[in-house]
């Protein structure tokens, strides 16, 4: 990453670490002009950009979860109302008089 090789000890698999490193590397290559070495500032900017992406994704996820809960609540209310309107006419039927 950034022209350097790092030894990493983590609970993640080697494939996952390579995938994540490739993602960071791609972001890192987009920062300095081509042919220039990667500076510590470029590493910092890549980290900040990735953190920003993560925060935006979390915000979208929260908004989607909130909207989903609202829609589910609305659907449940409509279902309850529909069930209630079907059950009400049956309550109006005259019951037979009790026997002798």
PyMOL commands that set and color helices and strands:
alter all, ss='L'
color gray80, all
select helices_A, chain A and resi 14-29+40-91
alter helices_A, ss='H'
color red, helices_A
deselect
rebuild
show_as cartoon
